[in-house]
């Protein structure tokens, strides 16, 4: 069986801090990624995982159907729509470049598998800055995206409510799921298939689009919304392995 080729775009960040010590101060900068547990979940098992960090995605994310065809599954996680819309040739040089949101829509309709995972720069995102609402991406996801800040913080924890345990994505995942600490608020589309809820909102949902498939996971793939008990739970790896196989249409 051939490997399932997975591209995860986003899920990285740069943080700058200013430290004040009396009259004096200095700054420090760190670069971090949130892919550790997903990457471990996909190690071996017939997956070829590629991570494209957010600061490289504007220039290096595939800009043609041919380039996208090198992957079976694309995951967008904590990467706002502007990063995919504003290639440096457009942003800095005023040149026309392909609309990669439209390309992703075409690629899915032709048989690709697309997942969007939750976060502060997913769906609508913090201050609605991720801005995937009213885009070709919203058109193919199983949920509608709100036009306002859609974060739902649940510091006390929220348990997933499994709706369809018989679906191939959830096969073999039994018992209560560990609590999550937040998610993006979304609205299920008519005809989409809901697999799990967080509170009254979709947590995991899927649908077919043309010859392809799409999936939403409304929480994080790592901290802070997805805490260690969830990440270390055996169901986490199984959930993602089966999600990607379903998206790739390879059981």
N, C-alpha and C positions, 0 to 999 in steps of 0.2 A: 504494500500500500504506500502511495506517495505521501510525503510530508504535507501537513497543512501549513501554509505560509501565512503568518500573522504579522501585521504591522500595527503597532500601538503608537499613536501620535499624541504628544502632550505628556502629562503626568511628570512634569519637572518644573522647578522654580528656582529663582535666585532671590535671596533675602539679604537686605542691607540693614545693618544696625548701627546706631550712634551711641557710644558709651560715654557718659559724663562722669568725671571724677573730680569733684570740686570745680576749680576754674578750667580744668583741662578736659579735652574730649578727643576721641578717635573713632573711626568707623571700621567695621569689618563686614565682609561679604561672604556668604556661603551659597553653594550650588547643591541642590538636593533633588532626588528622584523618588517617586512613590511606586516603583514597579517591582520591588523585591519579591513580594509574595506571589504576584501573578506570574512573574518569570519562573519562580520555583515550581508553581503549579503546572506549568507547561514544559518543564525540563523533561526531555525524553518524551515518550508517549506519542511520537509521530508529529510533533509540532516544531516548526522553525520560527522562532520569535525574533522580531526586529523592533527595537525601540528608537523612535525618532523624537528626541526631546523638543520641548516647545520652542526654545530659542533657535533651533535649526529648521523647524517645520515650515516657516514662511518661505524659505528658499528651497528646501529639499523635499517637501511633500510632493508626491507624484502630480505632474501637471498635464498628463495625457491618459487616455484610456489604455494605451499600450503599457505605460508605466504602472498603472493600477493593476493591470492584468498579471503582474508579477506576484500578486498576493491573492489569497483566497478569502481572507477576513481582514477588515480594517476596523480598529477600535479607536474612537476619539474619546479622550479622557482629560478633563481639565484643560481644554484648549479652545479658546474663544473663536468664533467665526471669523473675526478680523484677521487672525493669523493666516487662515487659508485664503482669504480674499485678497490680502495685501502682500503679494510677492514683492520683494525689493525692487524689481524692475518697474512695478507700478507705483509703489509708495515713494521710492527715492528718485526714480528716473522718468516718471510720467509716461511709461510705455503700457500698451495693451497686453494683458496676459490672460490665460484661460481662467474661467471661473471654476475653481476646484470643488465648490459645493454642487454645481451643476454636473461636473464630471463624476462625482461620487454617486449622484442620483442615477446617471446613465449606467455607470458600472454596476450598481445594484440591480437595476432593471435587466441588465444583460447576464446576471447570474452571481454577482458578488454578494458577500455577507458583511453587513455593517452593524457595529454596536456603538452606542453612546453610553458612557458611564458617567455617573454623577460627580459633582464637585462644584467649587466656587466659580469655575469658568466652563461649565457645561450647561446645556439647555438654555435657560435664560441667565442663570447665574447671579452672582452678587451684583446688586444695583442694576440688574438686567443687562450686564456688560458682555456676557458671552454671546448674546444676541443671535441665537439660532432660530428664534421665532420668525415666521413668515419667510423662511428660506427653503431651498430645495431639500435640505436635510430634514426639516420638519415635515415636509410633504411625504417623505418615505418612512418616517419612524412610526411606531404603533401608538404614539401619544402626541397630543397637541402640547405646545409649549406656551407658557404664559408670557405676557409682555412686561411683567414686573419681577422684582427680586423674588426668586422662587425657592430660596433655601428654607428648609424646615429643620431647625436645630432641636434635637431631643437629647439634652445632656443626661437625662435620667434613663435613657435607653428605650428603644421600641423594638418589639418582636415582629418578625416577618410572619404574615399570615399566608400560608401556602394555599393556593386556590386549585391548582391542578397538579397533583403529585404524580399523575400518570404520564405527564409529558416527558419526552426523551431527555430534556434538559435537567429534569428533577429526578430521573430514575435512580433509585438506590440511595437517595438522600432522605434519611428518616429522622424522626424525633424533632424536638424544638430547636430552632436556629438560635445561635447567640445573638444578643441584642446589637442593634446598630445605633449610632448616635446622631443620625441626621440623614437627610436626603433632599433631592429636588422635587418640588411639587409639580405634578404633571396631570394631564387629563387623558384617559384612555379614549382612543378613537373607536367609532363603531366598526365592528368587524375584526378588530385586533384581538389577540389572544392573551388574556391576563393569566400569569402563572403565580404571582405572589404580590401581596399588598403590604405597605407600611402604613399603619393607621387606615385612613380612608383613601389612600392614594396608591397608584401603581408603583410597585417596586421593581418588578421584573415582568416584561411583556414582550411579545414577539408578533411579527406578521410576515407574510409573503408579499413581495413587491415584484411584479413581472416574473422573471426567472430567478430572482434573488430573494434574500431574506434580511430582515432587520430586527434588532433587539435593543431594548433599553434596560439598563440597570441604574436605578435612580439614586443609589448611594455610591460612596467611594469604593475604589478597589484597594485602598489602604487607609491609614489614619488621616484625618481624625474620625470621620464618620464611620469608618470600618475599623473597629478597634482590634487589639491583639487576640482576644478570645475568638472573634470571628475569623480572623486571618489564620489562626492556628488550628481551627476546627477542620477535621477531615472533609467536611462537606464543601468547604471553600474551593479546594482543588478540584473536587468532582464537579461542582457547579460550573466552574470555568472551562474545564476540559470538555464537558458535555455541551456547554453553550457554544463553544467554538466549533465543535464538530457539527452541531445543528446548523450554525450559520454557513459553514462550508459545504453542507449537504453531503458530509462524509461520515457515516455512522461508525 
